[in-house]
């Protein structure tokens, strides 16, 4: 797959932004061929239907709507999506909970190259990736059902309920998941704390994020710790102890 040309579209309401992306793809990612452009939700839909790309570089905020509006108006989604945004926090959960990449403006060449490498590796997953995003959006619930964890070689689609705990490992986070080997992800625990805040996860300690639904007991001997249903014990910082107990009492 890596030797084949991957067709793409750029949909962004800023002409200079489209030009920049096109030039950067040509310079750094020759395996991506730009076959068309769109400047709005309306023209973007038309370009997708006419060109049938494998990848769409899609702006979030456009003059006539959002990139999400565009996706929801399409009957079939046979392409990968890379969101483009100048707003780091805008729809961050939707980005991270779905197997779809996003790039912050102004674009960084190294991030674009890494993104394209993931596209090449995951090109066979495109339909499930986009459908997962729409599934999450349509549910319109605080607690999403799945999260996608990306390593260099693999895309893991994981049920959030199966995540027992997450442990900080420097700038990485290690996921401990029911009946699966642990997964090391190159994102900080702080990022996942934001993403999973509404999914019954609790920052018990600076280095630990736990699934409240997987706690089986609180051990108050030798300090405070929680025991998870896989037998692991996680320390609870002193200032979080009473808060944790009050939360557990409301579950």
C-alpha positions as MATLAB code, in Angstrom:
seq = 'XXXXXXXXXXXXXXXXXXXXXXXXXXXXXXXXXXXXXXXXXXXXXXXXXXXXXXXXXXXXXXXXXXXXXXXXXXXXXXXXXXXXXXXXXXXXXXXXXXXXXXXXXXXXXXXXXXXXXXXXXXXXXXXXXXXXXXXXXXXXXXXXXXXXXXXXXXXXXXXXXXXXXXXXXXXXXXXXXXXXXXXXXXXXXXXXXXXXXXXXXXXXXXXXXXXXXXXXXXXXXXXXXXXXXXXXXXXXXXXXXXXXXXXXXXX';
ca = [
       0.000    0.000    0.000;
       2.843    2.387    0.789;
       3.981    2.453   -2.857;
       0.544    3.333   -4.196;
      -0.780    6.839   -4.644;
      -3.506    7.761   -2.148;
      -6.001   10.248   -3.561;
      -7.100   13.123   -1.346;
      -9.213   16.261   -1.128;
      -8.579   19.458    0.814;
     -11.704   21.137    2.187;
     -11.001   24.460    3.895;
     -12.601   27.887    3.543;
      -9.246   29.676    3.530;
      -7.532   29.693    0.095;
      -4.104   30.210    1.643;
      -4.646   27.271    3.990;
      -5.543   24.995    1.076;
      -2.486   26.142   -0.826;
      -0.229   25.520    2.168;
      -1.551   21.995    2.715;
      -1.224   21.184   -0.976;
       2.386   22.432   -1.069;
       3.347   20.576    2.101;
       1.824   17.316    0.871;
       3.648   17.658   -2.446;
       6.958   18.344   -0.697;
       6.842   15.947    2.241;
       4.241   13.311    1.370;
       4.449   12.386   -2.335;
       2.309    9.302   -1.777;
      -0.674   11.637   -1.251;
      -2.160   13.020   -4.470;
      -4.493   16.008   -4.133;
      -7.223   15.554   -6.743;
      -9.580   18.341   -5.714;
     -10.554   21.033   -3.241;
     -13.596   22.476   -1.521;
     -14.112   25.797    0.238;
     -17.305   25.051    2.191;
     -19.582   22.282    3.376;
     -21.572   22.512    0.141;
     -18.614   22.502   -2.266;
     -16.846   19.908   -0.117;
     -19.725   17.451   -0.431;
     -19.800   18.013   -4.180;
     -16.044   17.423   -4.462;
     -16.239   14.215   -2.433;
     -19.095   12.808   -4.522;
     -17.342   13.672   -7.773;
     -13.804   12.571   -6.892;
     -14.323    9.704   -4.419;
     -11.039   10.287   -2.526;
      -9.382    7.910   -0.104;
      -8.521   10.739    2.319;
     -10.162   14.089    3.083;
      -8.272   16.874    4.854;
     -11.252   18.633    6.417;
     -11.437   22.011    8.121;
     -13.604   22.173   11.241;
     -15.033   25.682   11.038;
     -16.217   26.924    7.658;
     -18.503   29.722    6.550;
     -21.561   27.517    6.044;
     -21.077   24.981    8.820;
     -18.575   22.539   10.289;
     -16.697   19.510    9.088;
     -19.049   17.411   11.206;
     -22.023   18.875    9.335;
     -20.404   17.784    6.095;
     -19.872   14.203    7.260;
     -23.411   13.864    8.534;
     -24.864   14.884    5.161;
     -23.114   12.082    3.282;
     -24.867    8.745    2.764;
     -21.648    6.733    2.581;
     -18.238    7.397    4.098;
     -15.633    5.498    2.137;
     -12.652    7.629    3.071;
     -10.380    8.574    5.928;
     -10.718   11.992    7.524;
      -7.969   14.247    8.867;
      -9.425   17.237   10.646;
      -7.733   20.626   10.340;
      -8.247   23.142   13.115;
      -6.677   26.186   14.695;
      -8.451   25.405   17.962;
      -6.736   22.773   20.086;
      -9.752   22.222   22.330;
     -12.468   22.374   19.668;
     -14.300   19.045   19.565;
     -11.222   17.422   21.066;
     -13.225   14.514   22.402;
     -14.679   13.733   18.998;
     -11.193   13.709   17.518;
      -9.660   11.445   20.105;
     -12.579    9.070   20.595;
     -12.599    8.163   16.924;
      -9.969    6.640   14.707;
      -9.416    9.889   12.870;
      -6.378   12.136   12.918;
      -6.314   15.884   13.336;
      -3.713   18.534   12.602;
      -3.380   21.907   14.244;
      -2.861   25.051   12.203;
      -0.304   26.249   11.353;
       0.698   22.827   10.123;
       3.920   21.284   11.332;
       5.749   19.244    8.644;
       6.747   16.482   11.055;
       3.182   16.100   12.314;
       1.906   15.958    8.750;
       4.459   13.272    7.855;
       3.495   11.225   10.926;
      -0.164   11.626   10.049;
       0.383   10.365    6.510;
       2.338    7.372    7.816;
      -0.678    6.457    9.937;
      -2.949    6.926    6.945;
      -0.871    4.488    4.914;
      -0.985    1.930    7.727;
      -4.691    2.294    8.388;
      -6.094    2.733    4.892;
      -8.033   -0.531    5.197;
      -9.849    0.735    8.281;
     -11.354    3.879    6.787;
     -15.013    2.922    6.849;
     -15.016    1.779   10.462;
     -13.015    4.825   11.467;
     -15.430    7.397   10.096;
     -18.517    5.463   11.119;
     -17.181    5.308   14.663;
     -17.061    9.100   14.759;
     -20.650    9.437   13.588;
     -21.760    6.745   16.013;
     -20.296    8.773   18.861;
     -21.839   12.020   17.617;
     -25.298   10.532   17.152;
     -25.351    9.055   20.631;
     -25.091   12.577   22.071;
     -24.180   11.190   25.462;
     -21.604   12.316   27.973;
     -20.088    8.856   28.066;
     -18.767    7.625   24.757;
     -18.660    3.919   24.085;
     -15.269    3.505   22.449;
     -11.889    5.135   22.249;
      -9.188    4.618   19.652;
      -5.613    4.197   20.836;
      -2.920    4.577   18.219;
       0.593    3.203   18.375;
       3.126    3.364   15.560;
       2.078   -0.025   14.214;
      -1.489   -0.554   15.370;
      -4.866    1.100   15.797;
      -6.654   -0.316   18.869;
     -10.405    0.238   19.137;
     -11.214   -0.225   22.814;
     -14.448   -0.184   24.776;
     -14.119    2.447   27.465;
     -15.803    0.116   29.937;
     -12.946   -2.371   29.420;
     -10.288    0.137   30.495;
      -9.357   -0.593   34.102;
      -6.808    2.136   34.670;
      -4.222    4.331   32.973;
      -0.773    4.994   34.363;
       1.577    7.836   33.491;
       4.945    6.872   32.019;
       6.704   10.185   31.405;
       5.149   11.731   28.304;
       3.416    8.418   27.606;
       0.342    6.750   29.090;
      -0.001    3.013   29.661;
      -3.509    1.565   29.376;
      -4.452   -1.512   31.383;
      -7.394   -3.168   29.673;
      -9.481   -6.211   30.550;
      -8.197   -9.417   28.895;
      -5.661   -7.544   26.755;
      -1.971   -6.684   27.054;
      -1.237   -3.163   28.242;
      -0.938   -0.496   25.533;
       1.570    2.375   25.668;
       0.339    5.550   23.963;
       2.443    8.618   23.194;
       0.133   11.097   24.919;
       0.241   12.415   28.455;
      -2.100   11.337   31.220;
      -3.348   14.921   31.393;
      -4.780   14.629   27.876;
      -6.669   11.442   28.702;
      -7.880   12.963   31.965;
      -9.689   15.620   29.898;
     -11.055   13.121   27.408;
     -12.376   10.629   29.961;
     -13.623   13.102   32.543;
     -17.270   12.430   31.655;
     -16.784    8.663   31.385;
     -16.473    7.864   35.113;
     -12.686    8.134   35.235;
     -10.964    9.738   38.201;
      -7.459   11.174   38.600;
      -6.650    9.382   41.853;
      -3.027   10.402   41.806;
      -0.708   12.500   39.670;
       0.368    9.349   37.849;
      -2.876    7.360   37.861;
      -6.298    7.594   36.211;
      -8.804    4.945   37.253;
     -12.151    3.719   36.001;
     -14.520    4.291   38.927;
     -16.668    1.373   37.791;
     -13.719   -1.017   38.149;
     -12.867   -0.191   41.778;
     -13.628   -3.052   44.180;
     -12.405   -1.608   47.467;
     -10.568    1.220   49.181;
      -7.576    0.226   51.273;
      -6.907    2.720   54.080;
      -3.961    0.888   55.606;
      -0.512    2.371   55.016;
      -2.037    5.377   53.332;
      -4.969    5.218   50.942;
      -5.165    3.081   47.824;
      -7.910    1.642   45.643;
      -7.969   -1.939   44.511;
      -9.126   -2.510   40.964;
     -11.015   -5.571   39.784;
      -7.885   -6.953   38.114;
      -6.165   -7.073   41.509;
      -3.954   -4.043   40.969;
      -3.665   -1.353   43.635;
      -3.477    2.333   42.812;
      -2.384    5.011   45.309;
      -4.757    7.864   46.075;
      -3.277   11.237   46.915;
      -4.234   12.605   50.330;
      -6.142   15.581   48.945;
      -8.188   13.340   46.619;
      -9.263   10.769   49.226;
     -12.437   12.396   50.535;
     -13.446   13.564   47.067;
     -13.087   10.016   45.723;
     -15.174    8.555   48.537;
     -17.939   11.098   47.933;
     -17.979   10.261   44.238;
     -18.142    6.528   44.882;
     -21.048    7.051   47.260;
     -23.018    8.679   44.419;
     -22.441    5.905   41.891;
];
